[in-house]
Amino acid sequence: VQLQASGGGLVQAGGYLRLSCAASDVIVSNYNSGWYRQVPGKQRELVALIGSGGFPHYADSVEGRFTISRDNVENLLYLQMNSLTPEDTAVYYCTVDMWGNMIWGKGTLVTVSS
């Protein structure tokens, strides 16, 4: 099972990015999946989850600005990030929870300049 996140980059505050996560050897829609982020020196934190049934959950800090979604045909996970702030700067990781076994992809760096 492999997950590959992409779409990170440098953006100005107020801008937007869309992260993608391509999955191999796992059907993302069969499991709960999501996005986490990590800043150096801090713990990895939850950004957004989407259940196998498609119901989303967001961290308070991104509620109303970020949207998690899936493309069940292409087996992709997305994170649309709007109204970005410097506090959103982090490495973003996608993950699939295979019945308690968390599968992590390599992260993608998002940098938001003020």
Backbone as CSV, one residue per row, in Angstrom:
resi,resn,N_x,N_y,N_z,CA_x,CA_y,CA_z,C_x,C_y,C_z
1,VAL,0.852,-1.198,0.000,0.000,0.000,0.000,0.880,1.236,0.000
2,GLN,0.597,2.146,-0.915,1.367,3.386,-0.993,0.430,4.566,-1.175
3,LEU,0.792,5.653,-0.504,0.085,6.909,-0.665,1.095,7.970,-1.072
4,GLN,0.736,8.783,-2.034,1.642,9.830,-2.510,0.899,11.152,-2.550
5,ALA,1.305,12.054,-1.666,0.700,13.381,-1.625,1.436,14.324,-2.560
6,SER,0.701,15.250,-3.119,1.282,16.259,-4.002,0.439,17.519,-3.936
7,GLY,0.959,18.589,-4.532,0.193,19.825,-4.616,0.646,20.922,-3.686
8,GLY,1.621,20.626,-2.831,2.122,21.655,-1.941,2.915,22.701,-2.701
9,GLY,3.244,23.765,-1.992,4.023,24.823,-2.611,4.007,26.076,-1.780
10,LEU,4.460,27.143,-2.388,4.507,28.445,-1.739,3.349,29.297,-2.231
11,VAL,2.607,29.869,-1.298,1.459,30.694,-1.649,1.390,31.867,-0.671
12,GLN,0.845,32.961,-1.135,0.685,34.117,-0.257,-0.540,33.945,0.636
13,ALA,-0.507,34.604,1.757,-1.652,34.579,2.652,-2.905,35.021,1.903
14,GLY,-3.994,34.309,2.168,-5.240,34.564,1.460,-5.414,33.730,0.213
15,GLY,-4.361,33.062,-0.192,-4.402,32.247,-1.398,-4.957,30.859,-1.140
16,TYR,-4.812,30.002,-2.138,-5.375,28.661,-2.032,-4.445,27.652,-2.692
17,LEU,-4.603,26.420,-2.265,-3.919,25.272,-2.852,-4.855,24.074,-2.780
18,ARG,-4.639,23.128,-3.663,-5.342,21.855,-3.581,-4.319,20.739,-3.512
19,LEU,-4.378,19.989,-2.448,-3.510,18.839,-2.283,-4.215,17.599,-2.818
20,SER,-3.435,16.708,-3.391,-3.950,15.436,-3.887,-3.174,14.307,-3.244
21,CYS,-3.833,13.185,-3.110,-3.188,11.985,-2.568,-3.603,10.813,-3.429
22,ALA,-2.620,10.223,-4.102,-2.865,9.069,-4.950,-2.579,7.798,-4.156
23,ALA,-3.488,6.861,-4.226,-3.362,5.626,-3.458,-3.132,4.437,-4.374
24,SER,-2.237,3.562,-3.942,-1.962,2.318,-4.672,-2.229,1.138,-3.751
25,ASP,-2.880,0.117,-4.306,-3.140,-1.122,-3.588,-4.068,-0.953,-2.390
26,VAL,-4.842,0.100,-2.400,-5.876,0.291,-1.387,-6.983,1.131,-2.006
27,ILE,-8.205,0.755,-1.731,-9.349,1.525,-2.209,-9.718,2.513,-1.120
28,VAL,-9.411,3.768,-1.355,-9.546,4.787,-0.322,-10.975,4.867,0.198
29,SER,-11.947,4.717,-0.662,-13.343,4.878,-0.258,-13.836,3.770,0.663
30,ASN,-13.056,2.705,0.789,-13.441,1.621,1.693,-13.085,1.898,3.146
31,TYR,-12.297,2.935,3.373,-11.773,3.209,4.705,-11.950,4.675,5.062
32,ASN,-11.786,4.954,6.361,-11.652,6.340,6.782,-10.287,6.836,6.322
33,SER,-10.240,8.062,5.831,-8.976,8.620,5.353,-8.923,10.095,5.707
34,GLY,-7.750,10.668,5.559,-7.679,12.063,5.944,-6.336,12.704,5.699
35,TRP,-6.242,13.906,6.216,-5.025,14.715,6.104,-4.604,15.179,7.501
36,TYR,-3.312,15.094,7.729,-2.695,15.629,8.928,-1.606,16.600,8.493
37,ARG,-1.129,17.397,9.424,-0.017,18.294,9.128,0.925,18.356,10.321
38,GLN,2.152,18.713,10.010,3.164,18.769,11.064,4.126,19.914,10.808
39,VAL,4.366,20.665,11.869,5.360,21.731,11.868,6.577,21.210,12.631
40,PRO,7.778,21.490,12.164,8.978,21.011,12.881,8.925,21.356,14.361
41,GLY,9.180,20.353,15.192,9.182,20.558,16.629,7.832,20.400,17.287
42,LYS,6.811,20.156,16.482,5.465,19.977,17.028,4.902,18.635,16.612
43,GLN,3.863,18.214,17.326,3.226,16.944,16.991,2.409,17.072,15.722
44,ARG,2.281,15.937,15.051,1.420,15.895,13.880,-0.017,16.106,14.342
45,GLU,-0.762,16.937,13.635,-2.129,17.235,14.034,-3.108,16.945,12.905
46,LEU,-4.303,16.578,13.329,-5.364,16.292,12.383,-5.818,17.574,11.689
47,VAL,-6.010,17.480,10.381,-6.576,18.590,9.616,-8.014,18.259,9.218
48,ALA,-8.194,17.120,8.571,-9.528,16.743,8.101,-9.593,15.242,7.900
49,LEU,-10.769,14.692,8.146,-11.027,13.274,7.918,-12.255,13.145,7.034
50,ILE,-12.311,12.042,6.303,-13.519,11.695,5.579,-13.775,10.225,5.807
51,GLY,-14.959,9.915,6.286,-15.289,8.541,6.575,-15.564,7.746,5.312
52,SER,-15.594,6.443,5.471,-15.873,5.590,4.315,-17.237,5.923,3.708
53,GLY,-18.132,6.434,4.541,-19.434,6.847,4.048,-19.455,8.231,3.445
54,GLY,-18.316,8.907,3.500,-18.212,10.222,2.867,-18.453,11.392,3.786
55,PHE,-18.653,11.124,5.084,-18.945,12.219,6.007,-17.645,12.869,6.464
56,PRO,-17.496,14.204,6.300,-16.239,14.856,6.658,-16.200,15.369,8.094
57,HIS,-14.997,15.521,8.592,-14.762,16.127,9.903,-13.529,16.994,9.783
58,TYR,-13.602,18.191,10.393,-12.502,19.137,10.263,-12.006,19.593,11.626
59,ALA,-10.725,19.896,11.684,-10.188,20.575,12.858,-10.793,21.970,12.919
60,ASP,-10.963,22.466,14.123,-11.570,23.784,14.291,-10.792,24.856,13.530
61,SER,-9.479,24.695,13.468,-8.630,25.721,12.868,-8.807,25.839,11.357
62,VAL,-9.392,24.830,10.714,-9.558,24.872,9.257,-11.017,24.834,8.835
63,GLU,-11.914,24.635,9.791,-13.346,24.561,9.473,-13.775,25.798,8.691
64,GLY,-14.461,25.572,7.591,-14.935,26.681,6.764,-13.945,27.159,5.721
65,ARG,-12.697,26.726,5.831,-11.670,27.133,4.854,-11.187,25.958,4.018
66,PHE,-11.123,24.787,4.604,-10.617,23.599,3.924,-11.772,22.660,3.615
67,THR,-11.627,21.911,2.526,-12.620,20.915,2.150,-11.915,19.634,1.751
68,ILE,-12.294,18.555,2.397,-11.749,17.241,2.056,-12.740,16.534,1.130
69,SER,-12.207,15.827,0.159,-13.077,15.113,-0.772,-12.342,13.929,-1.367
70,ARG,-13.099,13.094,-2.039,-12.519,11.911,-2.699,-13.001,11.834,-4.135
71,ASP,-12.177,11.246,-4.980,-12.587,10.826,-6.320,-12.549,9.309,-6.283
72,ASN,-13.720,8.714,-6.144,-13.764,7.255,-5.985,-13.423,6.519,-7.276
73,VAL,-13.558,7.163,-8.396,-13.206,6.526,-9.673,-11.690,6.478,-9.831
74,GLU,-11.056,7.615,-9.569,-9.602,7.705,-9.719,-8.855,7.269,-8.459
75,ASN,-9.593,6.990,-7.377,-8.975,6.569,-6.116,-8.028,7.627,-5.572
76,LEU,-8.527,8.861,-5.540,-7.749,9.993,-5.078,-8.425,10.652,-3.881
77,LEU,-7.604,11.210,-3.027,-8.065,11.997,-1.892,-7.587,13.432,-2.106
78,TYR,-8.453,14.392,-1.821,-8.107,15.792,-2.039,-8.254,16.599,-0.743
79,LEU,-7.526,17.706,-0.708,-7.735,18.702,0.335,-7.669,20.072,-0.330
80,GLN,-8.822,20.698,-0.470,-8.879,22.053,-0.993,-8.685,23.015,0.159
81,MET,-7.682,23.865,0.052,-7.337,24.790,1.130,-7.492,26.218,0.632
82,ASN,-8.431,26.942,1.212,-8.692,28.329,0.840,-8.348,29.258,1.991
83,SER,-8.232,30.517,1.684,-7.955,31.550,2.703,-6.794,31.140,3.601
84,LEU,-5.720,30.737,2.971,-4.560,30.242,3.724,-3.916,31.356,4.536
85,THR,-3.407,30.973,5.680,-2.693,31.893,6.565,-1.296,31.320,6.852
86,PRO,-0.374,32.156,7.318,0.960,31.624,7.655,0.911,30.484,8.670
87,GLU,-0.138,30.464,9.498,-0.271,29.390,10.488,-0.584,28.039,9.846
88,ASP,-0.930,28.037,8.577,-1.184,26.782,7.863,0.095,26.185,7.300
89,THR,1.212,26.889,7.431,2.483,26.381,6.936,2.859,25.108,7.685
90,ALA,3.091,24.036,6.932,3.397,22.738,7.523,3.663,21.742,6.414
91,VAL,4.127,20.572,6.811,4.149,19.429,5.895,2.827,18.698,6.061
92,TYR,2.148,18.467,4.981,0.839,17.819,4.993,0.970,16.369,4.549
93,TYR,0.328,15.487,5.315,0.382,14.056,5.058,-1.028,13.511,4.837
94,CYS,-1.170,12.636,3.867,-2.435,11.927,3.731,-2.311,10.574,4.412
95,THR,-3.438,10.063,4.840,-3.431,8.810,5.562,-4.711,8.033,5.306
96,VAL,-4.602,6.732,5.375,-5.744,5.833,5.300,-5.706,4.948,6.532
97,ASP,-6.827,4.848,7.210,-6.942,4.032,8.417,-7.515,2.673,8.038
98,MET,-6.626,1.717,7.864,-7.049,0.372,7.469,-7.311,-0.429,8.736
99,TRP,-8.468,-0.166,9.310,-8.923,-0.885,10.503,-7.907,-0.812,11.632
100,GLY,-7.443,0.393,11.911,-6.517,0.630,13.000,-5.068,0.666,12.573
101,ASN,-4.789,0.234,11.388,-3.433,0.294,10.843,-3.346,1.537,9.967
102,MET,-2.691,2.566,10.493,-2.615,3.832,9.772,-1.521,3.761,8.716
103,ILE,-1.911,4.007,7.487,-0.969,4.063,6.369,-0.704,5.534,6.067
104,TRP,0.559,5.900,6.019,0.947,7.287,5.785,1.685,7.435,4.463
105,GLY,1.404,8.524,3.775,2.184,8.855,2.602,3.297,9.815,2.969
106,LYS,4.211,10.016,2.030,5.211,11.060,2.218,4.506,12.405,2.142
107,GLY,4.967,13.329,2.928,4.280,14.599,3.008,4.584,15.528,1.851
108,THR,3.787,16.577,1.793,4.015,17.639,0.832,4.026,18.959,1.601
109,LEU,5.014,19.791,1.305,5.217,21.008,2.079,4.350,22.141,1.559
110,VAL,3.650,22.765,2.474,2.863,23.958,2.176,3.474,25.117,2.957
111,THR,3.826,26.164,2.240,4.391,27.353,2.866,3.532,28.549,2.498
112,VAL,3.038,29.240,3.517,2.185,30.403,3.301,2.940,31.631,3.786
113,SER,3.185,32.540,2.873,3.924,33.763,3.216,2.951,34.869,3.601
114,SER,3.413,35.711,4.496,2.549,36.810,4.966,2.688,38.043,4.080
